Amino acid sequence: MKVVIMAGGKGTRIASIANDIPKPMIQIGGKPILEHQIDNLKACDLTDIILVIGHLGNAIKDYFQDGKNFGVNISYFTEDHPLGTAGALFKMNLTDDFLLLCGDVMIDVDFNRFIAFHKQHQAWASLMAHPNGHPYDSSLLVTEILEPQEKGGVPVESHRVTGWLNKEDERLYYKNRVNAGIEIISPALLAETMKHFTPRHPEQPDKIDLDRDVLKPNIKSGRIFAYDTPEYIKDMGTPDRFNEVERDLKSGKIAARNLSKKQKAIFLDRDGTINIYKGFLTKEEDFELIPGVTEAIKLVNHSGYLAIVVSNQPVIARGDCTFEELQTIHEKMETLLGKEGAFVDAIYYCPHHPDKGFEGERPEYKFDCNCRKPKPGLLLQAAKDWNIDLSQSYMIGDSTRDLEAGRNAGCKQSLLINEENSLRTVIQDLLN
């Protein structure tokens, strides 16, 4: 697959680091950000690369030349005037699906996994998405939820994008699914865009914005999909983020997050561990974070471990709560965490309960399943989805069921929290 990298950024917000070179040429760990990207691509056998250059583009050409010294083949498209984030794509005669990157983002991802997802969904566009610590000022993707297809099943996300929240759009509670700015795009999407395209800049009709002019208007096609990943993707837009990336590179965190490598996770119970226990929680207005939990989860986020919630939710089987209401509760959790700079990488829950005979219950969810803790099904499914080494992972909760689930899954250790031993204390001790 051909790779197109937009490498013409000026980097005005990071001028204090370097203001005389293109932003993709800013060095991290002794080499340009763009070279880190090319190394990542080459490791995935993606070696046919087009660099879109503009501002100070000769610095990029002089360094990379034809790419042979870096084990890849590089050609160039030069913008003689700014074409926006997508204008160049319409001038390059791209005939096959291609991977699109911004050259100023530090990444280390398994692109082969992403390409397989794109092909599986026969997408016009696949958008890489991830949680981050500032979803409140990020563009968020909303995906379709499908009803259970089997007795006792849970709703699944089809990954089909149905909504797009720009950072200026009004929002209440939301899933922390941030558009990461890495896409696989089909030429069919570009062709469809031109059928209905109206320039937002009539004085410069070839200036096209990828998000607002290409992707967002075509959501209605049903051919745009979100690919969730916890891998390392960080914009280098500010000096603070630059310094954070340098620390992450030195610590090995960046490379370790690539999903081709075994991950390690800290699994967290929900009720009584993340939120104040109030019995069976059925309404979002009753959800309240335990003081100190946000700081605890931020410690996990910065540690290199995945933060994954695994929770028994028998309120579904009892008929006390719908799947839609449970989803809203989880969206509130993600929103509250995100406002304080924390996030969870995934949420898994069991809707079942083995005991029958209660008024209002849903019989199809009343059975002895493999996912209700202390059984390990939720942790095993997460391990399969995210390539997790359970023997290097931990389970933290407030009950013996949580401890047993961690042991049954083969976790390195299961840890109990209580009034004297808060989540923050447990995680601090674990990571020290």
C-alpha positions as MATLAB code, in Angstrom:
seq = 'MKVVIMAGGKGTRIASIANDIPKPMIQIGGKPILEHQIDNLKACDLTDIILVIGHLGNAIKDYFQDGKNFGVNISYFTEDHPLGTAGALFKMNLTDDFLLLCGDVMIDVDFNRFIAFHKQHQAWASLMAHPNGHPYDSSLLVTEILEPQEKGGVPVESHRVTGWLNKEDERLYYKNRVNAGIEIISPALLAETMKHFTPRHPEQPDKIDLDRDVLKPNIKSGRIFAYDTPEYIKDMGTPDRFNEVERDLKSGKIAARNLSKKQKAIFLDRDGTINIYKGFLTKEEDFELIPGVTEAIKLVNHSGYLAIVVSNQPVIARGDCTFEELQTIHEKMETLLGKEGAFVDAIYYCPHHPDKGFEGERPEYKFDCNCRKPKPGLLLQAAKDWNIDLSQSYMIGDSTRDLEAGRNAGCKQSLLINEENSLRTVIQDLLN';
ca = [
       0.000    0.000    0.000;
       1.246    3.484   -0.883;
       1.773    5.952    1.977;
       1.168    9.698    1.724;
       2.692   11.875    4.450;
       1.671   15.514    4.791;
       5.010   17.083    5.698;
       4.534   20.778    5.062;
       3.663   22.071    8.546;
       5.238   25.275    9.837;
       5.014   24.401   13.529;
       4.181   27.880   14.786;
       3.093   26.578   18.229;
       6.428   24.843   18.765;
       8.666   27.625   17.457;
      10.563   27.773   20.751;
      11.948   24.286   19.982;
      12.852   24.959   16.328;
      11.618   27.714   14.038;
      13.969   27.368   11.080;
      13.052   23.854    9.913;
       9.760   22.149    8.925;
       7.905   20.711   11.898;
       8.406   17.072   10.724;
      12.178   17.652   10.870;
      12.213   18.498   14.577;
      14.476   15.948   16.232;
      13.384   13.500   18.909;
      16.065   11.207   20.300;
      18.608   12.355   17.735;
      16.550   12.042   14.553;
      13.591   13.807   12.919;
      10.023   12.889   13.792;
       9.541   12.045   10.122;
      12.377    9.528   10.252;
      10.742    7.810   13.236;
       7.589    7.503   11.118;
       9.497    6.062    8.181;
      11.168    3.516   10.452;
       7.728    2.466   11.717;
       6.399    2.155    8.157;
       9.402    0.151    6.984;
       8.945   -2.280    9.884;
       5.454   -2.953    8.473;
       6.827   -3.393    4.906;
       5.296   -0.092    3.800;
       8.095    1.356    1.701;
       6.384    3.288   -1.129;
       6.097    6.810    0.288;
       5.019   10.183   -1.098;
       6.008   13.236    0.943;
       3.805   16.290    0.445;
       6.040   19.273    1.118;
       5.732   23.022    1.077;
       7.182   25.328    3.713;
      10.974   24.825    3.865;
      10.472   21.596    1.935;
      14.031   21.550    0.617;
      15.234   20.654    4.121;
      13.180   17.463    3.896;
      14.347   16.670    0.358;
      17.996   17.230    1.225;
      17.771   14.902    4.219;
      15.716   12.020    2.827;
      16.417   12.340   -0.929;
      14.939    9.282   -2.694;
      14.747    7.277    0.542;
      17.202    4.592   -0.492;
      19.473    5.286    2.479;
      16.478    4.662    4.745;
      15.354    1.453    3.057;
      12.301    2.984    1.362;
      11.314    4.644   -1.902;
      10.377    8.327   -1.536;
       8.831   10.655   -4.107;
       7.617   14.213   -3.553;
       4.604   16.386   -4.243;
       5.327   20.070   -3.735;
       2.555   22.520   -2.894;
       3.350   25.892   -4.460;
       0.574   27.337   -2.287;
      -1.274   25.888    0.722;
      -3.895   23.315   -0.354;
      -5.319   22.510    3.058;
      -5.115   19.071    4.637;
      -6.522   17.268    1.571;
      -6.129   19.443   -1.515;
      -2.967   17.678   -2.635;
      -4.730   14.291   -2.613;
      -6.966   15.399   -5.476;
      -3.960   16.334   -7.629;
      -1.834   13.205   -7.166;
      -3.671   10.661   -9.362;
      -3.935    8.069   -6.588;
      -5.524    4.937   -8.022;
      -5.431    2.547   -5.042;
      -6.242    2.753   -1.367;
      -3.499    4.609    0.511;
      -2.375    5.301    4.064;
      -2.368    8.975    5.041;
      -0.252   10.442    7.868;
       0.657   13.861    9.214;
       4.426   14.179    9.363;
       4.544   15.947   12.720;
       2.992   13.183   14.876;
       5.040   10.731   16.908;
       3.735    7.208   16.288;
       4.556    3.562   16.712;
       1.692    1.411   15.494;
       1.035   -1.936   13.841;
      -0.091   -0.707   10.424;
      -0.642   -4.242    9.148;
      -3.382   -4.706   11.736;
      -4.940   -1.405   10.606;
      -4.795   -2.396    6.928;
      -6.451   -5.743    7.687;
      -9.287   -3.895    9.460;
      -9.758   -1.597    6.444;
      -9.941   -4.485    4.011;
     -12.306   -6.454    6.245;
     -14.804   -3.571    6.290;
     -14.365   -2.674    2.607;
     -14.222    0.927    3.738;
     -13.989    4.153    1.797;
     -12.064    5.445    4.778;
     -10.783    3.874    7.992;
      -9.966    6.372   10.714;
      -7.567    5.513   13.502;
      -9.053    6.474   16.866;
      -7.788    6.395   20.436;
      -8.600    7.737   23.899;
      -6.570   10.682   25.159;
      -6.320   12.950   28.180;
      -8.090   15.910   26.587;
     -11.168   14.618   24.726;
     -13.084   17.780   25.655;
     -11.086   19.773   23.065;
     -10.605   16.983   20.503;
     -12.634   15.749   17.535;
     -14.611   12.677   18.592;
     -16.020    9.843   16.489;
     -19.379    8.239   17.217;
     -20.027    4.713   15.953;
     -23.044    2.519   15.343;
     -24.155    0.121   18.065;
     -25.751   -3.123   16.881;
     -28.315   -5.064   18.906;
     -27.239   -8.494   20.232;
     -27.383  -11.130   17.531;
     -27.608  -14.087   19.895;
     -29.411  -14.985   23.069;
     -27.697  -13.429   26.055;
     -25.274  -11.468   23.900;
     -24.245   -7.860   24.352;
     -24.509   -4.997   21.848;
     -21.463   -4.687   19.641;
     -19.973   -1.735   17.854;
     -19.936   -2.155   14.118;
     -17.146    0.470   13.959;
     -19.224    2.291   11.327;
     -18.963    6.029   11.980;
     -22.369    7.657   12.424;
     -21.384   10.955   14.013;
     -18.533   13.406   14.293;
     -18.151   15.908   17.114;
     -15.786   18.781   16.409;
     -14.267   20.372   19.484;
     -16.569   23.374   19.189;
     -19.703   21.225   19.034;
     -21.947   21.041   22.096;
     -21.645   17.758   23.973;
     -22.709   16.343   27.335;
     -21.453   12.780   27.837;
     -19.403   10.955   25.248;
     -17.096    8.044   24.611;
     -13.450    9.083   24.619;
     -12.838    8.090   20.991;
     -10.595   10.762   19.509;
      -9.872   11.019   15.804;
      -6.106   10.396   15.730;
      -5.482   11.890   12.282;
      -4.253    8.675   10.632;
      -6.409    7.306    7.817;
      -6.603    4.744    5.060;
      -8.499    6.274    2.161;
      -9.958    4.859   -1.026;
      -9.899    6.891   -4.255;
     -13.651    6.164   -4.389;
     -14.091    8.532   -1.448;
     -12.228   11.282   -3.277;
     -14.352   10.744   -6.379;
     -17.564   10.853   -4.353;
     -16.432   14.044   -2.628;
     -15.911   15.854   -5.924;
     -19.469   15.042   -7.048;
     -20.861   17.338   -4.361;
     -17.928   19.546   -3.407;
     -18.525   23.242   -2.874;
     -15.360   25.200   -2.046;
     -15.410   26.852    1.347;
     -12.736   29.220   -0.014;
     -14.095   30.368   -3.429;
     -10.992   32.462   -3.991;
      -8.925   29.259   -3.647;
     -11.148   26.341   -4.716;
      -8.355   23.745   -4.496;
      -7.901   24.314   -0.756;
      -9.693   21.332    0.796;
      -9.983   20.254    4.437;
      -9.874   16.496    4.961;
     -12.183   16.388    7.978;
     -14.759   19.034    7.080;
     -14.855   18.676    3.291;
     -14.119   14.975    2.718;
     -14.724   12.743    5.724;
     -17.557   14.348    7.679;
     -19.857   14.949    4.649;
     -19.488   11.306    3.606;
     -20.476    9.709    6.908;
     -23.951    9.213    5.442;
     -22.468    6.739    2.942;
     -21.977    4.179    5.718;
     -18.511    3.477    4.308;
     -16.415    5.274    6.945;
     -15.168    3.232    9.914;
     -13.320    3.890   13.171;
     -10.381    1.687   14.147;
      -9.740    1.779   17.899;
      -6.199    1.415   19.182;
      -4.306    2.168   22.403;
      -1.034    2.546   20.494;
       1.236    5.583   20.782;
       0.043    8.550   18.710;
       0.945   12.018   19.948;
       0.859   15.393   18.219;
       4.033   17.410   18.729;
       2.226   20.748   18.628;
       3.515   22.323   21.842;
       6.788   22.386   23.817;
       5.137   20.478   26.688;
       4.054   17.649   24.377;
       7.491   17.619   22.766;
       9.122   17.139   26.158;
       6.639   14.394   27.069;
       7.395   12.497   23.868;
      11.128   12.727   24.527;
      10.597   11.180   27.964;
       8.373    8.447   26.519;
      10.961    7.592   23.874;
      13.736    7.290   26.427;
      11.609    5.114   28.718;
      10.698    2.711   25.899;
       6.980    3.425   26.299;
       6.495    4.421   22.655;
       7.778    1.182   21.136;
       6.153   -0.969   23.819;
       2.653    0.216   22.898;
       2.830   -1.235   19.365;
       0.154   -3.953   19.248;
       2.476   -6.356   17.481;
       4.126   -6.656   20.908;
       2.625   -8.162   24.045;
       0.858   -5.563   26.178;
       0.430   -5.390   29.917;
      -2.708   -4.117   31.596;
      -4.147   -3.025   34.898;
      -7.712   -4.325   35.032;
     -10.098   -2.278   37.164;
     -13.448   -3.176   38.636;
     -16.037   -0.378   38.288;
     -18.563   -0.090   41.156;
     -16.782    0.577   44.437;
     -13.435    0.880   42.680;
     -13.915    3.729   40.200;
     -17.292    5.099   41.263;
     -18.930    5.350   44.669;
     -20.864    2.170   45.404;
     -24.593    2.882   45.623;
     -25.995   -0.588   45.156;
     -27.251   -1.470   41.688;
     -26.437    1.619   39.609;
     -29.112    2.146   36.947;
     -29.074    5.883   36.132;
     -26.265    8.146   35.043;
     -27.223   10.846   37.565;
     -26.230    8.431   40.351;
     -22.744    7.860   38.940;
     -20.061    9.651   40.982;
     -16.307    9.133   40.817;
     -14.532    8.204   44.031;
     -12.200   11.055   45.090;
      -8.641   10.359   43.943;
      -9.647    7.892   41.215;
      -8.797   10.280   38.379;
      -5.259   10.728   39.703;
      -4.938    6.951   40.096;
      -5.971    6.243   36.510;
      -3.639    8.965   35.224;
      -0.808    7.082   36.894;
      -1.799    4.026   34.846;
      -2.036    6.106   31.653;
       1.527    7.349   32.096;
       2.946    3.997   33.152;
       2.804    2.005   29.932;
       0.033   -0.270   31.229;
      -3.383   -0.331   29.581;
      -6.262    0.716   31.858;
      -9.163   -1.671   31.229;
     -12.459   -1.772   33.112;
     -14.028   -5.211   33.730;
     -17.380   -5.096   35.477;
     -20.329   -7.329   36.396;
     -23.530   -5.514   35.411;
     -26.453   -7.777   36.390;
     -28.757   -4.739   36.159;
     -29.299   -5.796   32.541;
     -30.427   -9.329   33.430;
     -32.539   -7.963   36.293;
     -34.359   -5.635   33.886;
     -33.365   -2.623   35.989;
     -31.321   -0.935   33.271;
     -31.253   -0.973   29.482;
     -28.120   -1.304   27.403;
     -28.625    2.305   26.281;
     -28.757    3.507   29.885;
     -25.643    1.517   30.744;
     -23.851    3.032   27.766;
     -24.746    6.524   29.006;
     -23.350    5.668   32.447;
     -20.078    4.586   30.841;
     -19.997    7.692   28.664;
     -20.403    9.813   31.784;
     -17.502    7.943   33.372;
     -15.285    8.568   30.352;
     -16.333   12.218   30.191;
     -15.606   12.886   33.872;
     -12.237   11.140   33.659;
     -11.335   12.986   30.460;
     -12.091   16.388   31.963;
      -9.332   15.682   34.485;
      -6.852   14.260   31.967;
      -7.443   10.537   32.544;
      -8.868    7.783   30.351;
      -9.558    4.065   30.172;
      -8.467    2.112   27.122;
     -11.467   -0.232   27.026;
     -14.567   -1.270   28.974;
     -15.837   -4.852   29.234;
     -18.946   -5.849   31.164;
     -21.041   -8.928   31.888;
     -24.829   -8.375   31.641;
     -25.769  -11.847   32.938;
     -26.963  -13.267   36.242;
     -27.520  -16.948   37.079;
     -30.485  -16.619   39.473;
     -33.989  -16.588   38.006;
     -37.485  -15.792   39.229;
     -37.435  -12.015   39.734;
     -40.116   -9.622   38.501;
     -39.093   -7.709   35.392;
     -36.039   -9.845   34.672;
     -34.831  -10.590   31.154;
     -34.807  -14.397   30.861;
     -32.370  -14.442   27.935;
     -29.679  -13.036   30.258;
     -30.418  -15.343   33.182;
     -27.863  -18.127   32.864;
     -24.489  -19.239   34.175;
     -22.070  -17.531   31.774;
     -18.296  -17.540   31.370;
     -17.837  -13.793   31.791;
     -19.351  -13.039   35.204;
     -16.567  -12.535   37.733;
     -15.060  -14.504   39.419;
     -14.924  -16.303   36.082;
     -12.190  -14.801   33.886;
     -14.075  -14.337   30.599;
     -13.912  -10.538   30.509;
     -10.172  -10.493   31.115;
      -9.562  -13.271   28.595;
     -11.530  -11.400   25.922;
      -9.584   -8.207   26.585;
      -6.322  -10.152   26.375;
      -7.356  -11.512   22.979;
      -8.435   -8.107   21.667;
      -5.346   -6.180   22.769;
      -2.596   -8.828   22.724;
      -2.191   -8.680   26.513;
       0.223  -10.824   28.486;
      -1.937  -11.664   31.499;
       1.049  -12.973   33.440;
       2.425   -9.405   33.465;
      -0.929   -7.769   34.271;
      -2.842   -6.919   37.437;
      -6.467   -7.016   38.619;
      -7.670   -4.405   41.134;
     -11.102   -4.401   42.744;
     -13.050   -4.112   45.960;
     -14.351   -7.679   46.346;
     -13.127  -11.246   46.518;
     -14.841  -11.855   43.147;
     -12.391   -9.401   41.579;
      -9.410  -11.068   43.212;
     -10.541  -14.512   42.078;
     -11.189  -13.311   38.530;
      -7.639  -12.011   38.303;
      -6.217  -15.261   39.640;
      -8.422  -17.350   37.345;
      -7.244  -15.336   34.355;
      -3.605  -15.867   35.281;
      -2.793  -12.301   36.282;
       0.499  -11.605   38.003;
      -1.329  -10.321   41.070;
      -4.827   -9.370   42.259;
      -5.096   -6.427   44.618;
      -7.893   -5.341   46.941;
      -8.876   -1.773   47.718;
     -10.777   -0.635   50.794;
     -11.241    2.453   52.973;
      -7.656    2.251   54.226;
      -6.118    1.267   50.904;
      -7.372    3.525   48.102;
      -7.018    2.868   44.384;
      -4.410    5.599   44.152;
      -2.356    4.073   46.973;
      -2.556    0.600   45.476;
      -1.488    1.801   42.025;
       1.336    3.958   43.407;
       2.701    0.989   45.345;
       2.327   -1.288   42.320;
       4.189    1.065   39.965;
       7.005    1.991   42.370;
];
